[in-house]
């Protein structure tokens, strides 16, 4: 872990580090990140710090729920449940297709405190452009 200096910016972590917000931890993120979360980040081409509190809490909750039932949450399964999208600030949120998932963001659209964690998982370090999750074959138009 590395504490940022006042001049550091969350979007630009030092080489070999990823930015983690306090709100990510409140949303359920733990280290090491789960393989499912690493897979979603890799497929979507985004950084861990781009996830809003809402998206992080929903995804972490679904990962835990699926693990509790002995199932792995795949990117295809997540895409059946909802859609990841960019908000106006470039942060990623989650919109459910059929689940009534409500989360209350304690940061209220403010970016919380952040710190850097050594990137031992080969995650994308800087913010990227969101790529869509794979659409299941039986849902494609």
C-alpha positions as CSV (number, residue, x, y, z in Angstrom):
1,X,0.0,0.0,0.0
2,X,1.2,3.5,-0.8
3,X,-0.3,6.7,0.6
4,X,-0.7,9.4,-2.2
5,X,0.9,12.8,-1.9
6,X,-1.2,15.9,-2.1
7,X,-0.1,16.4,-5.7
8,X,-1.1,12.8,-6.8
9,X,-4.2,12.2,-8.8
10,X,-6.4,9.1,-8.4
11,X,-6.7,8.6,-12.1
12,X,-2.9,8.4,-12.5
13,X,-1.4,5.9,-10.0
14,X,2.3,5.3,-9.9
15,X,3.7,2.6,-12.2
16,X,2.8,-1.0,-10.9
17,X,0.1,0.4,-8.6
18,X,-3.7,0.6,-8.8
19,X,-5.9,3.2,-7.2
20,X,-8.4,2.0,-4.5
21,X,-11.1,4.3,-3.1
22,X,-12.3,4.0,0.5
23,X,-15.8,3.5,-1.0
24,X,-14.5,0.4,-2.8
25,X,-13.7,-1.1,0.5
26,X,-17.1,-0.1,2.0
27,X,-18.7,-1.7,-1.0
28,X,-17.2,-5.1,-0.2
29,X,-13.9,-5.1,-2.1
30,X,-11.3,-7.3,-0.4
31,X,-7.7,-8.2,-1.3
32,X,-6.7,-10.2,-3.1
33,X,-9.5,-9.4,-5.5
34,X,-11.7,-12.3,-6.5
35,X,-10.9,-14.0,-9.8
36,X,-14.4,-13.1,-11.0
37,X,-13.8,-9.4,-10.4
38,X,-10.4,-9.6,-12.1
39,X,-12.1,-11.2,-15.1
40,X,-14.8,-8.5,-15.3
41,X,-12.2,-5.8,-15.2
42,X,-10.1,-7.5,-17.9
43,X,-13.1,-8.1,-20.2
44,X,-14.3,-4.5,-19.8
45,X,-10.9,-3.0,-20.1
46,X,-11.2,-0.7,-17.1
47,X,-9.5,0.1,-13.9
48,X,-10.7,-1.0,-10.5
49,X,-11.0,2.7,-9.5
50,X,-13.6,3.4,-12.2
51,X,-16.3,1.4,-10.5
52,X,-18.8,3.5,-8.6
53,X,-19.9,2.5,-5.1
54,X,-23.2,1.1,-6.6
55,X,-21.5,-1.0,-9.3
56,X,-18.9,-2.3,-6.8
57,X,-21.4,-3.2,-4.1
58,X,-23.7,-5.0,-6.6
59,X,-21.0,-6.9,-8.3
60,X,-19.3,-7.9,-5.0
61,X,-22.7,-8.9,-3.6
62,X,-23.5,-11.1,-6.6
63,X,-20.0,-12.7,-6.5
64,X,-20.5,-13.6,-2.8
65,X,-24.1,-14.8,-3.4
66,X,-23.0,-17.0,-6.3
67,X,-20.0,-18.4,-4.3
68,X,-22.3,-19.2,-1.4
69,X,-24.4,-21.3,-3.8
70,X,-21.3,-23.0,-5.2
71,X,-21.5,-21.2,-8.6
72,X,-19.0,-18.9,-10.3
73,X,-20.5,-15.6,-11.5
74,X,-19.4,-15.4,-15.2
75,X,-19.3,-12.3,-17.4
76,X,-22.1,-13.8,-19.5
77,X,-24.3,-14.3,-16.4
78,X,-23.7,-10.7,-15.2
79,X,-24.6,-9.4,-18.6
80,X,-27.9,-11.3,-18.4
81,X,-28.7,-9.5,-15.1
82,X,-27.8,-6.0,-16.1
83,X,-25.5,-3.6,-17.9
84,X,-22.4,-1.7,-16.9
85,X,-22.3,1.8,-18.2
86,X,-20.3,5.0,-17.9
87,X,-21.8,8.0,-16.0
88,X,-21.0,11.6,-16.9
89,X,-17.7,11.5,-14.8
90,X,-16.4,8.4,-16.5
91,X,-17.2,6.2,-13.5
92,X,-18.9,2.9,-14.1
93,X,-22.3,2.0,-12.7
94,X,-24.6,-0.9,-13.0
95,X,-28.2,-0.9,-14.3
96,X,-30.2,-4.0,-13.6
97,X,-32.4,-5.5,-16.4
98,X,-34.8,-7.3,-14.1
99,X,-33.5,-7.2,-10.6
100,X,-34.7,-4.5,-8.2
101,X,-31.3,-3.8,-6.7
102,X,-31.0,-0.7,-4.6
103,X,-27.9,0.6,-3.0
104,X,-27.3,3.8,-1.1
105,X,-24.0,5.4,-2.0
106,X,-22.6,6.9,1.3
107,X,-20.2,9.1,-0.7
108,X,-23.2,10.9,-2.4
109,X,-21.4,11.4,-5.7
110,X,-18.2,12.6,-4.1
111,X,-15.0,10.8,-4.6
112,X,-13.8,9.4,-1.3
113,X,-10.3,9.2,-0.1
114,X,-8.0,7.0,-2.1
115,X,-4.7,5.1,-1.8
116,X,-2.5,3.0,-4.0
117,X,-2.1,-0.8,-3.8
118,X,0.7,-2.7,-5.5
119,X,-0.7,-4.3,-8.6
120,X,0.1,-8.0,-8.1
121,X,-2.9,-9.0,-10.2
122,X,-2.0,-7.4,-13.6
123,X,-5.0,-5.2,-13.5
124,X,-5.3,-2.1,-15.7
125,X,-3.8,0.7,-13.8
126,X,-5.2,3.8,-15.6
127,X,-8.8,4.5,-16.5
128,X,-9.9,2.9,-19.7
129,X,-12.8,3.0,-22.1
130,X,-15.6,0.6,-21.0
131,X,-16.0,-2.4,-23.3
132,X,-19.4,-4.2,-23.2
133,X,-19.7,-7.5,-21.5
134,X,-20.4,-10.4,-23.8
135,X,-24.1,-10.8,-24.7
136,X,-25.4,-14.3,-24.2
137,X,-26.1,-16.0,-27.6
138,X,-29.8,-16.5,-26.9
139,X,-30.4,-12.8,-26.1
140,X,-28.7,-11.3,-29.2
141,X,-30.9,-9.5,-31.7
